């Protein structure tokens, strides 16, 4: 049977299928099942047609027209376009589509199949007129199939699927107060738009249900009314949401993005309170749960902050500050004074970064009132730490126009009740830490109640509490050593006693007593605790000390770390970092592997290589995916891979986490040891920054 007869047979089957399906009272499940293959088949004629059009143009230009190839390709397109029409019709029998849009898609699809078939029939004809007509008809076919595809996208994805990102988005109206929200328009409709409206809109309304407005919802669907005003438990909409996901009536259906627990709670609350004619939140009875959830639907105009210049950052660093980005690839900065004596001039340099600084730490410095006048210029400041400084109420007056300030630490300063009360007449920080100040507990409580804020001033007056002892202070800073290490401690509390264990267990008064520095010559896990009669014991202080074989002083590295975490020497300086990646102990690599080679000076024996890594996913810092160790006896003999460690850490914990990864290799003699630490390269799909480059942070590579 030739291709023309095949096409005629399909056309006959098409009209037979239409007649059978339209006359059947109940459409057979087999017909509906076959119709689901429409999206699979329709791409075949489209792709083949576009390729054929390209070959036609190239053949005309190069005077080497591939007539047979074009004829076969058009036959292929005609064959599958007709099948796509048949399956599309079967799919439409499921219902739930806008009749007007469906008709436009249906008839432009049939017209496209007809034009492709005509093109196929003309492709075997000769003559100049035929050739010109063929090309014009080809253009018309491309246009027609594009129009059909456009209406198909509307049926499947909604009215603005193709144009959503072409149009300039409407700027959302700023809503900064919960009481200004409309619970349907600003909250529930957003939930429906994210999870439901794709299948329940004006052009695709499964079950004859549209959720695009309150009016559409009130019309219900095929099953009747879906909202029983004031009673979510008896509302069909809520019943279907609460069904198990395996139930065929569960909404959204399995495989679609599901409603979160909080979204389900909001929908129930909305239905239960839907008798309120005006759905402004201010007129609806609220509770703490609703207030907390509605905060996520406030619309705040995000400030556009430019990146700080390298010159400005360097000037601030030279004035004695550490400068770090709060989030990689974002302009906001965390700044902390770290060295020397703070001066008015050094604080003035911060104005170079007045747009970018959002967290500032001036604690534990000689800061005084005459130095704080320029802080008012840091308009985007959200967190300010002034604890353990010499400031008074005058400094609070200097910051009373920092409208974005959320956290203020004034512990152990000369701040008074009056200064704090005056501050709250201008700005309202959400959290204030004010113990060891002249702020009265009752005054602080009044301010808390009046402004709905949190002020921590310590223990209530008159309440006697047995105090905890401050944990011992570890004077020995190094935790890595090559021979022996002397561990020194002290307690600030007189007549107290430090007890310790060397296996990591929690100490008590029967444990070893600290009297002299502890000398260790092997890897040791020590726990310390301070005791004194009449006091609660201190929190436990645990510290791990690792003995390594070699201190690497000669090394090379292929890729340099990022400039703000520069200093590849940190990889071999025998100092471990804290959970704060900004503590100047970590070296960071964005989207790049670490490839470092250590020169041991001469041939030495090694069997373990450990890499100390930091993970903190909300700062885009992931653990490595693999560590590869290779060794060489000299520079000319080449490296031999000795061991590899694959790392499978999901890294989904937002809290900072430090982990040591050790590659165990056979006892090996080598002078050169190459360590390759593989970066995940991009953030995974579950991450909010998916697709962007990921960081890895390493503070030490050591051999033992």
N, C-alpha and C positions, 0 to 999 in steps of 0.2 A: 504494500500500500504506500503510495507516494505521500509527500508532506501535505499537498493540497487536500487530499482525501482525509487525512488525519485531522486537519483543521476543520473541515466541514463536519466530520463526525463529532468533534468536541462541541461545535456550535449547536448541533442537534441535541447532544446530551445536555447542554446548558439550558436550552429552552424546555427540554423535558423535565429537568430538575426544578426549574422555576414553576412549571405547571403543577408538578407533583407536590412540591413544598407548599405552594400558596393555597392549594386546594385541601391540603391535609389539615384536619382540625387541630391535631397535636403534632408538631414537627418531630419526626423520629430522632432519637438521640444520635444515631449514626450520621445523619445529615449535619447536626450541630457539631459533632466531633470532627467531621471532615472540614467544616467551615473554619475551625480554629487554625488550620494550616494556611489560611489566607496570608498572614503576615510573612510566613516563610517563603511562599511561592512568589509573591509580588515583586520581590527584589531581583529575581532572575531576569525577567524581561526588561526591567529598568536598566540594570547594569549592562546587559547585552545590547540594548538599544543605544545607550550612550557610547559604548565602545564602537558600535557600527557607524554611528554618526562621525566619530573621530576618524575612522578608516576611510569613510566617504570623502571627507574634506581633504585628508592627506593624499588620497588617490587622485583627486581632481587637481591638486596643486602640483604633484610630482608627475602627472601624466602617466601614471601607472596604476590604473583603476582595478582593484581586486574584486571583480564582479562576482565571481563564484563565492568568495568568502563572505561578501556582503549579503548575497542571497541566502546562504545557509544561516548566517547570523540573524537575519530578519525572520526566517522561518522559525528559528528557535524562539525569538522574541514573541512572534505571533502565537505560537503554540502555548507558551506559558502565560501570556497575557490573557488568553481566553480562559485557561484554567484558573488564573487568579480571579477573573470576573465571576466564575462559577462559585469558587470557594468564598469570595466576598459576599455574594448573595446569600449563601448558606449561613455565613457568620451574622449577617444582618437580621436573620430570623430569630436570634436570641432576644432582640428588642433592647430597649434602654438607650436608643440613640435619637437625636433630633431628626425628625422626618425631613425637614428642609435640607439640612446639611447632608444627611444620608443620601437623599435623592441626587443632590449635586455631585457627590462623590461617585455614586453608582453610575450615573449617565456619562460623566466625564471619563470614568474608567472604561465603560463599554465603548465610548467614542475612541479612546486611546487604543483599545484592542482592535477596533475596526480599522483605524488608520494604519496601525502596524501591519495588519493583514493586507490592506491595499498596497502598502509599500512593498510587501513581499511579492505580491502578484505583479507589480510594476517592475520589480528588479530584473525580471527576465525579458523585458521588452527593450527594444532598440529605438534610437532616434533622438535628435537634439531636443525636440519639444518634450518628449518623455523625460529626458535627462533633467531639464529645467524644472518641469513639474514635480519630478521625484524629489529634488532638493527642497523646493518650497513646501511640499507635503511633509518632508522629514522635519523641517523647522516647526510646522504646525503640530506635528505629533509630539515633539519635545515639549512644546508649550502646553499642550493638552494634558500630557502625562504629569507635568509639574503641577498644573491646577488640580488634577485628581489627587496627587500626593498631598497638596496643601489641605484639601478638605478631609482627606484621610487622617492627617495629623490633628485636625480639629476634633474629629470624632474620637480619636484615641487619647489625646492629651489636653484638650481644651482649646478655647478660642484663640489664645495668644501664644500658642506653643512656638511657632516660627518667629514671631515678632517680639517675644518677651524681652530678649536681651538687645534687640535693635533699638527699641524705644528707650528714651530717657526715663528712668523710673521716677514715679511721683515721690516727692520728698514727704516722708511721714511727718505728720503734725507732732510737734514736741509735746510730750505728756510727762511731766516730772512728778506729779502727785497721784497717788493711788485713787483718791476720790474723784479725779478728773477722768478716769477710765469709764468707758461703756462696756459692760461685761460681755455683751454679744459682739459688737462691732470691733472692739479692740482686743478681745481675749478669745472668746469662743470661735469667732470667725477665723482667726489666725490658726487655731488648732485644726478646724475643718479644712482650711486652705492647704495646710501641710500634709494632712493624712487622708482626707475624704473627698475633696472636691474634684480630684482627678477623674473619679468615676461617677460623681453626682453633681453635674453642672448643667448648664442650659443645652449643651449639645450632646452630652453623654450622661444620661440619667438612668443608671442601672436601677431596676425595680421601680421605674417611673418616679424616682426621688431626686430632687435637687436640694442642695444645702447652701446655695449661694446667697441666701437672704432669709430673714425671719419670715417674710411673706411666702417664699417658696417652701420653707419647712412646714408652715401651717397647712399647706395643701396636702402634705403627706405623700404617700407613694402607692404602689400596687397593693400593699397590705393594709392600706388605710392610714389613719392618724398615727404619727410616730412620736409625738410629744404629748404627754398628759400633763398639762400645766400644773406645777406645784407638786408633782409626784414622779420622781425619776424612776423609782422601782417598778412602776406600772407603765412606764413609757417604752415603746418598742425600740426606739433608738438606743436607750441605755441598756435594755435587755440584750440586744445584739452585741453591744460593746463588751458586756460582761461574760458572754459565752466563751467556753474554751476555744483556743485558737484552732483546734482540730475540727470544730463544728463548722459545717459548710455555711451556716448562717452568721458565723462570727464576723464582725466588721472592725477594722478593715480585714479583708480576707488574708489567709496565710500567704506569705511571699511579699506582701506589701508592708511598708513601714507601719509599725504598730504604735498605738497611743501609749504614752508613758503613764505611770501610776498617778502622777500629778495632773496630767491632762484629763484622765478619767474622773478624778476628784472634782476638777473645775466644771466639767460638763454636768456631772450630777448636781453640783451646787447651783449651777445656772438653771437647770430644769426645776429643781425644788423651789427656786425663788422666781420663776418666770411669770408668776401672776402679777409681779410689779410692772405696771404699765411703762414707767420710765426706768430703763435698765441702767441708769447711772449708778456706779458703785457707791457713791455717796448716799444714795437712797436705799441701799440694800443692807440688811443686817450682816455684819461682818464678824469674823473671828480671827484668831492669830494665824491659823493655817491659811485662810484666804489671803490675809494681808501679806504673808511671806511669799505665797505663790504669785500674787499679782505684781510683785516687784519685778518679775521677769518680763512683764509686758509693758513696762514704762518705756517711753521713747525719749531718749536723751540725745541731743545733737553732739556727736563726737567731735572733739577738737582736733583739728589737723595740725600736728606738730612736726616741724621740719627736723631733719637729722642735725645733730650738733656737729660743728666743724672740728676737725682733728686739732687745729690750733687752739680752739677754746678749751677743749678737753685737756690738752697738755698743760695749758696755763693753770687750770684748776688743780691738776695733779701736782704740779711744781709747788703749789701753795700748801701742799700737805694733805690732799684729799685722795681717797680711792674713788674711782668712777667706774661704774659697771652698768651695763644695760639690764633692765628688769626682765625683759623678754627678748630673745634673739630676734633680729630683724625689725625691731620696733625702736622708736626714738627715745622712749621714756628712760630716765636714768635714776640709779640709786647712787648716792654720794655719801661718803663717810670721812670725817676727819680722823687721820690715823697717826700723825707724827708731829713731834716738836710742840711748840707753844702756839696756840691759836691767837691770831691777831685780827684787828678790824680790817686790815688790808687783805688778809687771806679770805675772810668772809665775803668781802666785796667782789672777789674774783668769781664767786658763784653766780653773779648776775650775768656772766657770759653764757650761762646755761639756764637762764631764767625760764625758758619755755620747756626745757627737757627734764629738769629735775622734778620728780614726783615723790621721791623718798629721800629724806636728808637726816643723817645721824651726826649730831654734834655732841653726843654724850661723852661723859668722862673727860671733859676738857675744861680749860680755864675761861670758857665763854662767859661774858658779862653783858649787862644791858647795853653798854655803849657800842657793842659789836653787832647787835641784832636788827638794827634799823633797816638793813638791806634785805632782810628775809621777806618783807612785804612784797618784794618784786617777783618772788617765785610763785607766780599766779597759779600754776598747775600742781602745786605741792599738795600731796594727799597724806603723807605720813611724816611727822617731825619728832625727832627724839632729842630732848634737851635735858635729860636726866643727869644728875650728878654734875651740875654746872652752877655758876654763881648768879643766875638770873633772878629777877624779882618781877613784880607785877608790870613794871615798865616794859619788859620784853613781850608780855602778852598783848599790850597795847600796840606794839610794833607788828603783830601778826593778825590784827583783828579784821583784815580784809582778805584773808586767804580763804575764799569761799569753797574751795574744793578740799580743805583740810578735813580728814576723817579720823586720824589717829594722832594723839598728842601725848607725849611722855614727859612729865615734869617732876618725876620722882626725885626726892632729895634736893629740892631747890627752895627758894624763899618765897614762893607763890603763896598768896593769901586768899581768903574767902572773897574779898572784895574784887581782887583781880580776876578770879574765875567767873564771878557773876557778871562783871563788866564784859568779859570776853563773849559770853553767851548772848549779850544784847546785839552782837554784830555777826558772829558766825556760830555754827552748832556742830562741832566735831562729834562723831558718834561714840568714840572711845577715848577716855582720858585716864591716865595712870598718875595718881597724885599722892601716894603715900610718902611719908617723911617730908611733908610740907606743912604749911600753916593753914591748910584747908580743914575746916571743921566737918566732922562726919554728918551732922544734921543738915548743914548748909549744902553739902554735896548731895545728900538724899533729896532735898527740896529741888535742886537744879535738875536732878535725874527725872523726877516726876513731872516737872514743869516742861522740860524740853525733850523728854523721851530719849535720853542718852544714857551711857554707861560710864560712871565715874568710880574708879577703884581707889579708895583712900586707906585700905588696910582694915584692921580689926575694929569692930565697933567699940566705942569708949565704954569702959566698965566691964568689958568681957575679958576674963582672964584665960589666957590660953598658954599651954606649955609649948614653948617655942622649939622649933627644930634647929639643930646645929647646921651651920653652913658646911657643905662637904669640904674635905681637905683640898688644899691647893697643890697641884703637881708642879714642882719647880723644874723637873726634868722635861724638856720639850721634845727631845728626840725619841722616836719609837722604833727606829731601825738602827741596828748596830752590827759591827763586824767581829768584835772580840768580846768585851765585857761592857756593861752599862751600869752606872750608879744612879739609882732612882731616889730622888729627894722630894719630901713633902713637908707641908706645914699646915697647922690649923690656926686660924685667927683667934680662936677662943682659948683663953687661959685655962690651965688645969684640965684640959681635955686630953683624951687618949685616942690615938689612931690604931685601929686593928686592921689586919689585912690577910688575904689568902693568896696563894700563888697558883691556884687551879681555876680561878674565876668564880668560885662559890661565894655566896654572900657571907661576909665576916660577922662575927659576934664577939663577945668579950672573952671567949675561950680561944679565939684565933691568935695568930702571931701578932705581937705588939710591936709597933714601929717605934724604935728608939734611935737608930742610926740609919744612914742611907743603905738602901737594899742593893746589893751587888748581884747581878745576874749574868750568866754566861751562855744562856740558851733561850730559845723562844719561850716566853712566859706570859701568862694571862693573869693579871693581878687585879684584885678588887679591894677597895679601901672603904673604911667607914669610921666616923668620929663619934666617940661616946663621952658623956659627962653626966654625973649624977644630977638628977633634977631636970634634965633636958631630954627631949626626944632625940634619938640618934639621927645623924645626918642621912641624907640620901646616899645610896651606894655610888661610888665612883669606880668605874671599870676601865681598865686600859690594857691594851695588848702591845707587847714589845716583841719584835721579831728580829731574830739573829739571821743575818745574811752572810754569804761567803765573801762577796767582793763589793767594794765601793767603786762604781764605774765613774771614772773622771774623763775618759776619752771616748767620744761617741760621735756618730753622724746621723743626720735625719734627712729624709727625702723631701717631705712636705712640711713647711713651717706651720706652726699653729696660728690661729687668728690673732690679729694685732692686740686686741684688748686682753687676751690671755697669753701673751707672748712669753718666751723664755723656755725653750725646749730643755734647758738645764734642769727644770723642775722634774723631769722624768727620771733623773738619776741623782737628786740632791739629798736623798735619804730623809725627806720630810713628808709626812702624810698630811693631807688636807682634812678639813672638817666637812660637815654636810652643807656648808655655805660655799658654793662654787666661786664666790667673789673674794675668798680669803687670801688670794695671792699664792696659794699653794698648788692650784690646779692649772693644767694647760688644756685648752679647748680647741677642737678641730671641727669645722663646719663642713659637712658633706665630703670630708677627706679621710683616708686611712692614715694611721700612724705607721711609719716604716722607719724604725730606728735600728742602728747597728752599734753594739757596744764592743770596744776594744779592751780586752782584759790585760793588755801589756805583754803577756806571754801565754803559752799554752797552759790552761788550767782545767780542772775537772768541774763539771756542772751536771745537775740532774733535774732541777726545778727552775721554772721561770714564772714569777707571779706578777700580775698586772692589777694595780689598785684602781678601780673605776667608780664613777659616780653616775647615778641615774636619777632623773627628775623629769618626768614626762611633760608636766605642765610648763616647764621651761625649755622643752624641745630637746632635752638631754636623754639619750637612750644608751643602753649598754651595747658593747660591740657584739657583732654576730659571730666572730671567729678570731682566734689568735693562732698564728703560725710561727713556729720557731725553726730557724735554720742555723747551722754552724759551719765554721770554716777554720782550718788550721792556720791559714795565712791568706794574704790578699790575692794570691794568684791561683790557688787551687779550686776556687769556686765554692759556693754554699751548697750544703746538703740539708734537705728538709728532715728534721729529727722528730717533730711532733706537732700536733694540731689539736685545738680544742674548739668545738662548736658550742656556741652559747645560745640557748633558747630562753630568753627572758622577755615576758610580755611587756614589762616596763609600764604597766598601766597605772601604777601607784603614783599619785600626785606628790606624795611625800618624798623628800630626798632620801636616797638609799645608797650606801657605799658597799661594794662587793669586791672581793678579791677573787681573781680567776687564775688558776695555776695550771700550767702545762707541764706535765711530768714526761720526761724523756729518758731514754736509757743513759746510764752514766757515760758521759761524753767528755773527751778532751778537746778543747778548742781555744783559740785566741779571740775569734770574732763570733759574736752571737747576734743574729738578726731577728728582730721581733716585729711581725706584721700584725697590726690590730685593725680589724676590718670594721669600718663604719657602716651602719645600715643604709647610708646615703640619703634616703628619703623617709619622711614620717609615714607610718602605716595608715591604712584606711580608717582605723578606729580613732585616730588622733584628730583633734580639731584643726590642726595645721597640715592635714594629709597632703602629700605631694611636695611639700617644701623640704629643703635640706635639713638633715638631722645633725645634732651635735654629739660628739663623744668627749668625755672629760677623763683624763688620766693624770694622777699626781705622782705615780712612781712605778718604775719597772725594776724589779730586783731579782738577782740570781742567787740560788742557794743549792 
